[in-house]
Amino acid sequence: MKKYILLFALSTICFSISAQEYMEIQLWPNGPKESNGITEPEKEDTEADGGRIHNISVASMKVYLADKNKNTGTAIIICPGGGYKIEAALHEGKMFAEWYATNGITAIILKYRLPNKHHQIPLKDAQEAMRIVRKNASEWGINPQKIGISGFSAGGHLASTLLTHFDESSKPNFGILFYPVISMRPSVSHGGSRKNLMGEEYNETLITEYSNDEQVTKDTPSTLLLLSDDDKTVPPLNSTLFYNALKKNNIPASMYIFPEGKHGWGFKSSFKYHEEMKQLVLDWLKRI
């Protein structure tokens, strides 16, 4: 089938609309202030090979607008996982985005710059993505008070970082975290994510700053956590630490721990609790 691409201008942002019905927007059209040092060309695996994206040095978003007949006004920025080394943009990105859109939820897949040991870069991309979505909420049929952030594994760490490190212009209204990395403490964290985010020369200050359970305050948004009890890649303790910190600060929160499923199931239909997971997410969003 032929694809037709039309070019538009939105303020200083350029985006395209294709037959796949999404807009693609550059986060930093004039270039970011800092580089992540990645010089290799970006590469995306085929969907048959998992749709993983490598060597990301240019941040962008794909915006899947909600079905107009079902639009709830809710929007979710999605951060795919991949250990801060790659981004799993298919089962932790596109598949979720299309499902959200058909259920009346605008979904925005964030292709954040990989840190490559520049720890501040992914958060800057997430903050800017939130600002862009809120700025264009009216045009995109979004309630500016119903914009959340979601993430998977290392993408869950990025999402939880925004949930605990925001300013007035970038604060999410809620969060949804799937089997997230939360802590950077060596005894709890996912080692690869920590190394790729901060390098080998991390110190106590960075460990504390990016151990997001230690950064929760009374202003942290309401959060839903979903994970598997038998996850050996990212210990479930990451999620329970975050949940307990939310409750300590009287933040509304829900957590669902599936008996099995291990790590990285995303939107894969092979996940035993796939249908239950979808319903739990939709039911929780109705209460936001």
ROFILO-645591 format. One line per field, with one value per residue: chain; residue number from 1; x, y, z of N, C-alpha, C in turn; residue in one letter. Coordinates in steps of 0.001 Angstrom, whole numbers, padded with zeros to 6 digits. Example, Ala and Ser with C-alpha at 12.3 -4.5 7.8 and 13.67 -1.06 7.14 Angstrom:
! residues 2
chaine <- c(A_A)
num <- c(1_2)
nc1 <- c(013190_012850)
nc2 <- c(-005690_-002250)
nc3 <- c(007800_007080)
cac1 <- c(012300_013670)
cac2 <- c(-004500_-001060)
cac3 <- c(007800_007140)
cc1 <- c(013200_012900)
cc2 <- c(-003300_000030)
cc3 <- c(007800_007870)
residu <- c(A_S)
This chain:
! residues 288
chaine <- c(A_A_A_A_A_A_A_A_A_A_A_A_A_A_A_A_A_A_A_A_A_A_A_A_A_A_A_A_A_A_A_A_A_A_A_A_A_A_A_A_A_A_A_A_A_A_A_A_A_A_A_A_A_A_A_A_A_A_A_A_A_A_A_A_A_A_A_A_A_A_A_A_A_A_A_A_A_A_A_A_A_A_A_A_A_A_A_A_A_A_A_A_A_A_A_A_A_A_A_A_A_A_A_A_A_A_A_A_A_A_A_A_A_A_A_A_A_A_A_A_A_A_A_A_A_A_A_A_A_A_A_A_A_A_A_A_A_A_A_A_A_A_A_A_A_A_A_A_A_A_A_A_A_A_A_A_A_A_A_A_A_A_A_A_A_A_A_A_A_A_A_A_A_A_A_A_A_A_A_A_A_A_A_A_A_A_A_A_A_A_A_A_A_A_A_A_A_A_A_A_A_A_A_A_A_A_A_A_A_A_A_A_A_A_A_A_A_A_A_A_A_A_A_A_A_A_A_A_A_A_A_A_A_A_A_A_A_A_A_A_A_A_A_A_A_A_A_A_A_A_A_A_A_A_A_A_A_A_A_A_A_A_A_A_A_A_A_A_A_A_A_A_A_A_A_A_A_A_A_A_A_A_A_A_A_A_A_A)
num <- c(1_2_3_4_5_6_7_8_9_10_11_12_13_14_15_16_17_18_19_20_21_22_23_24_25_26_27_28_29_30_31_32_33_34_35_36_37_38_39_40_41_42_43_44_45_46_47_48_49_50_51_52_53_54_55_56_57_58_59_60_61_62_63_64_65_66_67_68_69_70_71_72_73_74_75_76_77_78_79_80_81_82_83_84_85_86_87_88_89_90_91_92_93_94_95_96_97_98_99_100_101_102_103_104_105_106_107_108_109_110_111_112_113_114_115_116_117_118_119_120_121_122_123_124_125_126_127_128_129_130_131_132_133_134_135_136_137_138_139_140_141_142_143_144_145_146_147_148_149_150_151_152_153_154_155_156_157_158_159_160_161_162_163_164_165_166_167_168_169_170_171_172_173_174_175_176_177_178_179_180_181_182_183_184_185_186_187_188_189_190_191_192_193_194_195_196_197_198_199_200_201_202_203_204_205_206_207_208_209_210_211_212_213_214_215_216_217_218_219_220_221_222_223_224_225_226_227_228_229_230_231_232_233_234_235_236_237_238_239_240_241_242_243_244_245_246_247_248_249_250_251_252_253_254_255_256_257_258_259_260_261_262_263_264_265_266_267_268_269_270_271_272_273_274_275_276_277_278_279_280_281_282_283_284_285_286_287_288)
nc1 <- c(000832_000535_002172_001487_002964_002545_003703_003756_003649_004092_004103_007393_007890_008342_006434_005125_002395_001269_000043_-000192_-001293_-000069_001695_004931_007355_010075_011940_013882_014173_016042_018317_019742_021064_023119_025237_024924_027103_027041_027995_027635_025527_021975_020026_017375_015816_013991_010428_009976_012300_012035_011903_013696_015498_018619_021527_020562_020559_019108_016275_012786_009168_006379_003099_000067_-003078_-006093_-008946_-011515_-014197_-014167_-012692_-011165_-009849_-007546_-003981_-000923_002502_004893_007627_009794_011576_014912_017314_018648_020274_019333_016143_013065_010944_008674_006964_006907_006143_004946_002842_001450_000739_-001003_-003081_-003902_-004831_-007055_-008715_-009478_-007474_-004888_-001697_001771_004760_007875_010942_013623_016844_019550_021419_024211_026042_025685_024005_021956_020575_018332_016227_015946_014875_012428_011184_010923_009278_006881_006259_005789_003570_001637_001486_000262_-002146_-004887_-005267_-004844_-006900_-006741_-007047_-005422_-004892_-004757_-002501_-000174_002758_004416_006324_008700_010702_013979_012960_010886_012323_013108_010552_009735_011666_010952_008534_009409_011228_010588_009533_007297_006294_006627_005445_004001_000593_-000025_001336_002343_003888_005725_007168_009451_012804_013861_015517_018944_020700_023287_022624_020018_019312_019117_021932_023010_021417_022070_024826_024827_023450_024911_027586_030740_031918_030214_028810_027901_026176_024975_023814_021875_020352_019178_017898_014823_012803_013704_013287_010667_007965_005359_004264_004503_003044_000036_000357_000470_001615_002876_003932_005904_006068_008105_010232_013495_015279_014903_014647_011639_011601_012283_009865_008224_009543_009128_006333_005849_007100_005446_003055_003885_003981_001365_000296_-001998_-002005_-001575_-000777_-000004_000933_001828_001621_003441_005527_007857_010303_009853_007512_005671_003463_003040_001128_001588_002085_000859_-001055_-002055_-004590_-005852_-004065_-004444_-007098_-006884_-005257_-006879_-009116_-007951_-007153_-009601_-010225_-008626)
nc2 <- c(-001178_002229_004968_008207_011233_014211_017495_019721_022759_023561_025961_026195_023660_020814_018375_015223_013609_010412_007520_005798_007217_008947_011633_012900_014403_016560_016937_018830_021005_022885_021770_020169_021475_019995_017180_013621_012219_010083_008863_007033_005988_006122_003180_001030_-001931_-004357_-004937_-007627_-008415_-007328_-004561_-002823_000161_001578_003487_006153_009534_011722_013227_012505_012467_010332_010871_009539_010209_010171_008123_009928_009512_008263_009719_010403_012495_012030_011668_009932_009780_007634_005723_003621_000637_-000812_-000987_001453_001347_000518_001036_-000435_-000231_-001370_-003566_-002258_000187_001137_-000816_-000530_002179_002278_000726_002220_004533_003585_003198_005663_007249_009491_008757_009044_008237_008409_008911_008960_010456_008259_007804_007247_007443_010077_011318_013226_013623_011931_012662_015408_015245_013959_015874_017995_016816_016551_019260_020032_018443_019376_022042_021802_020697_021521_021664_019015_017684_017102_016944_019216_018616_015936_014454_011990_009973_007072_004052_001418_-000933_000175_002401_002771_003640_006145_007325_007311_008984_011455_011691_012354_014384_017207_020376_023204_023381_020875_018836_015665_014406_011908_008556_005511_002559_-000084_-003021_-001550_-000162_001332_002023_003051_001868_-000456_-003009_-003380_-002349_-002549_-003551_-002997_-000872_001102_001425_002303_004665_006225_005544_004035_005424_006322_008104_008609_010783_010833_008289_008567_010662_009503_007303_006702_006110_007300_009907_010590_012733_014591_015786_014141_012571_010501_006973_003972_000668_-002185_-005528_-008593_-011339_-013170_-011900_-011794_-010088_-007290_-006664_-007211_-005694_-003101_-001927_-002237_-000685_001869_002028_001857_004223_006100_005645_006310_009011_009604_009388_008572_005288_002280_-001183_-004012_-007280_-009792_-013380_-014735_-014331_-013065_-010840_-007945_-008199_-006371_-005446_-007943_-010599_-013126_-013051_-014313_-012988_-011010_-009983_-009404_-007498_-005362_-004619_-003853_-001582_000167_000396_001622_004063_005260_006237_008365)
nc3 <- c(000000_-000796_000779_001864_002584_004270_004851_007554_009512_012878_015063_015939_015325_013334_011673_010506_008826_008242_006406_008479_010460_012428_014003_013580_015507_016022_018966_019526_017367_016569_017392_020293_023425_024410_023660_023370_022681_020909_017844_015862_013127_013446_013862_013006_013869_011939_012241_012463_013646_016095_016230_017508_018372_017728_018755_019290_018864_018286_019433_019326_018819_018345_017659_018360_017765_019687_018956_017574_018133_020533_022268_025319_026360_027689_027747_027087_027502_026232_027239_025881_026937_027381_028661_028681_026514_024052_022373_022809_020626_019556_020922_023311_022633_019838_019617_022013_021760_019541_020526_022779_021427_019978_022068_022887_023962_023679_022502_022912_021646_022953_021603_023125_023616_023906_026909_027042_029112_029824_032091_032469_030096_029038_030842_030305_027742_028270_029906_028073_026161_027633_027965_025306_024611_026424_025637_023175_023746_023463_020648_019985_021181_023912_027433_029402_032045_032224_031444_031255_032071_030932_031276_030549_032112_031820_030560_032273_034446_033450_033186_035887_036848_035726_037080_039561_039271_038256_036851_037064_034476_033382_034790_035172_035151_036025_036420_034791_035332_034074_035093_036256_036367_039257_041470_041837_043469_043913_044966_044314_041808_038139_036645_034050_033123_035007_034522_031821_032086_033949_033837_034849_036874_038907_041719_045205_045288_042713_042725_044746_043652_041381_042360_042462_044240_046504_046002_046033_046875_048570_046386_044232_041401_041156_040727_038804_039044_037353_037217_037217_039452_039160_037959_037026_035970_036445_039700_041578_043882_043194_042285_044559_046449_045355_045399_048199_048997_047766_049195_051759_051492_051163_048572_046051_044796_042860_042608_040729_040861_038876_038922_037282_034342_033982_032607_030545_028963_027897_025340_024366_023165_024024_026689_029631_031149_029558_028602_031041_031998_030180_030758_033440_033227_031680_033368_035589_034489_034039_036469_036848)
cac1 <- c(000000_001317_002103_001591_003439_002302_004501_003068_004439_003390_005041_008730_008010_007957_005964_004519_001276_001343_-001098_-000262_-002031_000649_002528_006298_007805_011415_011922_014816_014338_017262_019412_019808_022218_024189_025300_025171_028373_026860_028296_027214_024200_020842_019598_016149_015557_012666_009465_010186_013446_011732_011712_014567_016209_019979_022335_019673_021150_018133_015028_011554_007959_005314_001842_-001095_-004243_-007187_-010140_-012358_-015489_-013983_-011677_-011367_-009072_-006323_-002805_000165_003823_005411_009085_010187_012759_016045_018549_019304_021231_018486_014754_012178_009884_007507_006050_006834_005900_003907_001690_000682_000199_-002165_-004157_-004415_-005581_-008352_-009516_-009765_-006354_-003801_-000441_002951_005965_009059_012251_014551_018255_020193_022316_025628_026726_025341_022807_020917_019971_016975_015269_015685_013962_011101_010618_010544_008121_005704_005940_005226_002220_000723_001332_-000610_-003260_-006177_-005318_-004831_-008053_-006258_-007237_-004059_-004746_-004819_-001350_000690_003939_004510_007610_008966_012071_014754_012015_010174_013175_012977_009230_009728_012529_010127_007532_010049_012143_009850_009226_005877_005902_006846_004917_002941_-000578_-000038_002349_002112_005221_005745_008415_010434_013993_013577_016679_020291_021522_023799_021988_018622_019144_019557_023298_023230_020772_022863_026086_024586_022993_025855_028962_031354_032430_029110_029090_026732_025243_024198_023016_020713_019543_018438_017123_013627_012028_014227_012964_009221_007480_003904_003862_004645_001727_-000512_001083_000120_002756_002548_005169_005790_006749_009280_011167_014875_016098_014741_014000_010383_011846_012262_008480_007671_010153_008465_004970_005894_007425_004222_002102_004436_003660_-000088_000002_-002797_-001200_-002015_000289_-000443_002062_001347_002384_004519_005636_009251_010572_009832_006376_005064_002144_003074_-000056_002050_002074_-000297_-002049_-002154_-005931_-006072_-003257_-005106_-008284_-006443_-004775_-008037_-009935_-007239_-007181_-010944_-010307_-007727)
cac2 <- c(000000_003445_005871_009602_012024_015633_018253_020848_023497_023834_026858_025923_022215_020190_017014_014617_012708_009359_006615_005123_008125_009527_012800_012757_015728_016680_017649_019957_021285_023676_021029_020286_022207_019071_015958_012401_011646_008961_009304_006016_006283_005440_001974_000437_-003302_-004598_-005393_-009070_-008566_-006706_-003121_-002083_001298_001681_004683_007315_010805_012770_012924_012828_011849_009938_011174_008811_010886_009297_007992_011084_009062_007693_010510_010632_013662_011575_011433_009232_009726_006273_005587_002214_000212_-001309_-000870_002709_001035_000533_001273_-001484_000666_-002088_-004093_-001295_001487_001224_-001674_000128_003450_002015_000238_003367_005435_002992_003269_007054_007841_009922_008130_009702_007434_009252_008365_009791_010224_007331_008629_007037_007909_011473_010956_014241_013799_011396_013460_016649_014912_013686_017148_018763_016143_016932_020655_020089_017865_020285_023240_021511_019894_021929_021267_017549_017118_016567_017716_019473_018074_014471_014016_011164_009366_005634_003522_-000009_-001276_001410_003463_003003_004505_007500_007832_007597_010146_012641_011760_012847_015474_018035_021747_023501_023193_019504_017864_014768_014278_010538_007684_004072_001963_-001522_-003655_-000478_000110_002490_002359_002916_001179_-001682_-004222_-003403_-001855_-003306_-003068_-002427_000444_002033_001690_003094_005994_007009_005123_003254_006316_006937_008411_008558_011854_010379_007143_009094_011488_008675_006271_007536_005888_008231_011259_010790_013715_014721_016332_013117_012201_009160_006034_002554_-000199_-003544_-006299_-010035_-011806_-013969_-011090_-011954_-009061_-006123_-007197_-006577_-004741_-001752_-001439_-002149_000491_003070_002005_002194_005648_006829_005539_007077_010413_009691_009512_007450_004375_000891_-002064_-005359_-008193_-011028_-014516_-015119_-013496_-012635_-009431_-007455_-008681_-005279_-005717_-009249_-011410_-014371_-012858_-015054_-012088_-009891_-009393_-008827_-006291_-004297_-004169_-003156_-000257_000993_000662_002597_005366_005843_006866_009528)
cac3 <- c(000000_-000869_001910_001484_003706_004119_005791_008151_010494_014118_015728_015425_015281_012081_011861_009335_009027_007234_006361_009770_011325_013554_013725_014095_015914_016597_020239_019517_015929_016360_018013_021749_023944_024743_022863_024145_022236_019983_016478_014910_012581_014070_013153_013542_013437_011383_013240_012641_014540_017375_016134_018422_017782_018249_018490_019201_019272_017948_020138_018613_019352_017433_018334_017862_018320_020102_018124_017886_018649_021864_022954_026747_026758_028356_026903_027761_026870_026419_027178_025744_027675_026617_029434_028309_025449_022854_022749_022278_020158_019021_021941_024407_022015_018812_019887_023065_021271_018687_021397_023528_020534_019663_023282_023207_024696_022807_022919_022351_021856_023063_021237_023882_023328_024830_027723_026755_030321_030075_032855_032460_028782_028882_031596_029569_026642_028838_030334_026886_025570_028411_027647_023957_024621_027133_024812_022043_024247_022893_019241_019882_021878_025189_028653_029898_033390_032156_030648_032080_031474_031151_030851_030693_032479_031891_030242_033522_035255_032929_033557_037321_037057_035490_038145_040784_038929_037300_037224_036870_033072_032904_035755_034691_036014_036549_035842_034692_035257_033831_035557_036114_037160_040111_042289_041294_044449_043290_045453_043865_040439_036966_036462_032725_033059_035808_033821_030622_032474_034738_033666_035926_037912_039627_043112_046084_044918_041558_043154_045464_042737_040427_043051_042458_045461_047500_045547_046113_047838_048570_045094_043188_040881_041335_039870_038682_038756_036929_037131_037457_040658_038815_037170_037480_035319_037313_040903_041968_044960_042637_042286_045910_047077_044852_045927_049613_049114_047429_050298_052883_051220_050957_047146_045543_043982_042739_042131_040393_040674_038269_039454_036372_033153_033899_032296_029174_028176_027154_024746_023722_023476_024644_028132_030129_031735_028614_028604_032361_032080_029426_031480_034644_032830_031283_034552_036431_033811_034195_037785_036861)
cc1 <- c(000880_001132_002312_001977_003250_003108_003736_004054_003565_004331_006422_008958_007571_007496_005334_003361_001323_000095_-001231_-000918_-001283_001431_003907_006881_009223_011336_012765_015102_015578_018488_019423_021063_023407_024098_025481_026417_028256_027057_027902_025821_023118_020412_018362_015976_014176_011720_009614_011344_013254_011572_012565_015301_017548_020550_021491_020365_020253_016797_013818_010382_007072_004001_000703_-002333_-005358_-008286_-011124_-013693_-015398_-013095_-012042_-010683_-007772_-005203_-001709_001429_004441_006930_009445_011437_013856_017365_019315_020382_020555_017082_013862_010887_008660_006586_005976_006612_004705_002657_000811_000014_-001053_-003353_-004762_-005310_-006960_-009281_-009696_-008690_-005261_-002480_000724_004165_007171_010301_013293_015988_018821_021271_023788_026494_026584_023977_021664_020098_018579_015921_014951_014723_012548_010426_010134_009336_006843_005296_005268_003802_001247_000476_000325_-001860_-004580_-006314_-005419_-005984_-007712_-006634_-005859_-003825_-004820_-003709_-000380_001919_004006_005867_007783_010435_012913_013907_011131_011002_013078_011632_009178_010653_011748_009072_008092_011018_011477_009826_007758_005417_005977_006265_003845_001759_-000700_001080_001877_003466_005114_007130_009599_011717_013663_014829_017969_021235_021986_023100_020568_018497_019432_020904_023549_022615_021587_024146_025866_024112_024118_027317_029478_031748_031304_029491_027792_025710_024365_023304_021732_019785_018668_017858_015765_012677_012466_013895_011466_008904_005947_003379_004005_003257_001333_000089_000488_001375_002265_003845_004876_006603_008043_010276_012567_015800_016093_013995_012700_010525_011867_010853_007935_008280_009438_007046_004953_006221_006210_003247_002582_004095_002187_-000484_-000865_-001973_-001841_-000848_-000291_000784_001511_002213_003561_004479_007044_009326_010326_008649_005655_003662_002106_001855_000322_002123_000764_-001412_-002263_-003524_-006244_-005296_-003938_-006297_-007918_-005985_-005946_-008903_-009270_-007301_-008546_-011069_-009409_-008514)
cc2 <- c(001247_004266_007293_010404_013500_016360_019473_021599_023789_024627_026624_024436_021704_018770_016506_013737_011680_008512_005831_006005_008496_010734_012548_014141_015651_017456_018918_020326_022109_023016_021216_021036_021290_017822_014762_011662_010453_009461_008277_006340_005493_004255_001413_-000963_-003395_-005050_-006889_-009345_-007820_-005202_-002295_-000972_001460_003072_005952_008559_011992_012381_013345_012133_011439_010071_010446_009425_009895_009259_009092_010672_008510_008554_010803_011904_013313_011380_010786_009299_008382_006266_004111_001905_-000272_-001083_000410_002467_001008_000914_000279_-000838_-000042_-002530_-003215_000119_001468_000412_-001084_001387_003236_001544_001373_004233_004885_003004_004709_007778_008228_009393_008766_008832_008371_008465_009282_009463_009248_008081_008487_007648_009415_011453_011956_014271_013185_012211_014763_016405_014665_014978_017961_018146_016521_018370_020769_019559_018820_021554_023019_020725_020250_021460_019762_016882_016501_017514_017963_018985_016555_013931_013256_010687_007902_005151_002076_-000210_-000005_002610_003784_003836_005940_008107_008179_008753_011429_012801_012356_014009_016350_019478_021994_023191_021746_018439_016984_014784_012883_009755_006242_003420_000448_-002063_-002677_-000687_001374_002956_002220_002281_-000164_-002956_-004406_-003190_-002912_-002739_-002417_-001045_001477_002417_002582_004505_006831_006647_004353_004127_007024_007148_008415_009623_011430_009198_007621_009856_010645_007408_006901_007258_006836_009682_011558_011819_013737_015249_015331_012689_010756_008211_004630_001777_-001586_-004304_-007765_-010424_-012530_-013222_-011207_-010892_-007767_-006590_-006468_-005570_-003304_-001167_-001275_-000981_001767_003161_002417_003671_006511_006817_006304_008550_010628_009965_008333_006594_003006_000084_-003459_-006207_-009510_-012202_-014936_-014233_-013000_-011174_-009142_-007872_-007586_-005605_-007072_-010080_-012735_-014260_-013424_-014137_-010843_-009211_-008750_-007516_-005134_-003738_-003401_-001735_000648_001349_001724_003987_006040_006580_008101_010820)
cc3 <- c(000000_000402_001403_002711_003383_005186_006253_009043_011692_014995_015119_015240_013924_012351_010584_009732_007909_007278_007655_010835_012595_013078_014307_014294_016474_017906_020202_018055_015609_016979_019521_022180_024184_023873_023782_023669_021310_018557_015422_014384_013299_013211_013827_012979_012799_012494_013494_013592_015855_017362_017075_017680_018503_017953_018370_019746_018932_018561_019316_019293_018179_018194_017641_018516_018631_019048_018532_018497_020072_022758_024406_027229_027449_027342_027732_026913_027239_026251_027060_026562_026755_027318_029190_027251_024091_023319_022022_021791_019595_020155_023186_023874_021091_019151_020991_022540_020423_019520_022210_022633_020209_020876_023776_023981_023706_023352_022182_022659_021853_022663_021874_023492_024369_025615_027374_027857_030557_030779_032734_031175_028652_029628_030878_028410_027163_029294_029133_026193_026308_028100_026279_023935_025297_026316_023695_022440_023570_021451_019069_020638_023218_026319_029260_031322_033416_031255_031547_031343_031879_030684_031238_031043_032623_031488_031433_034487_034775_033325_035041_037668_036803_036584_039433_040535_037863_037787_036880_035453_032609_033828_035114_035665_036619_035896_035797_034422_035127_034181_035540_036904_037959_040830_041485_042310_043875_043733_044931_042365_039376_036551_035120_032586_033827_035085_032613_030940_033061_034524_034876_037113_038657_041090_043917_045724_043751_041923_043838_044531_041828_041048_043347_043612_046567_047167_045584_047190_047784_047242_043949_042708_041202_040307_039954_038343_038395_036695_037380_038681_040339_037931_037775_036892_036120_038555_041237_043106_044447_042720_043703_046690_046648_045407_047403_049841_048776_048601_051531_052744_050882_049511_046720_044595_043955_042210_041917_040097_040139_038741_038589_035130_032913_033463_030819_028336_027407_026657_024042_024148_024113_026167_028679_030622_030861_028683_029956_032506_031371_030195_032743_034321_032481_032478_035439_035808_033934_035526_037896_036626)
residu <- c(M_K_K_Y_I_L_L_F_A_L_S_T_I_C_F_S_I_S_A_Q_E_Y_M_E_I_Q_L_W_P_N_G_P_K_E_S_N_G_I_T_E_P_E_K_E_D_T_E_A_D_G_G_R_I_H_N_I_S_V_A_S_M_K_V_Y_L_A_D_K_N_K_N_T_G_T_A_I_I_I_C_P_G_G_G_Y_K_I_E_A_A_L_H_E_G_K_M_F_A_E_W_Y_A_T_N_G_I_T_A_I_I_L_K_Y_R_L_P_N_K_H_H_Q_I_P_L_K_D_A_Q_E_A_M_R_I_V_R_K_N_A_S_E_W_G_I_N_P_Q_K_I_G_I_S_G_F_S_A_G_G_H_L_A_S_T_L_L_T_H_F_D_E_S_S_K_P_N_F_G_I_L_F_Y_P_V_I_S_M_R_P_S_V_S_H_G_G_S_R_K_N_L_M_G_E_E_Y_N_E_T_L_I_T_E_Y_S_N_D_E_Q_V_T_K_D_T_P_S_T_L_L_L_L_S_D_D_D_K_T_V_P_P_L_N_S_T_L_F_Y_N_A_L_K_K_N_N_I_P_A_S_M_Y_I_F_P_E_G_K_H_G_W_G_F_K_S_S_F_K_Y_H_E_E_M_K_Q_L_V_L_D_W_L_K_R_I)
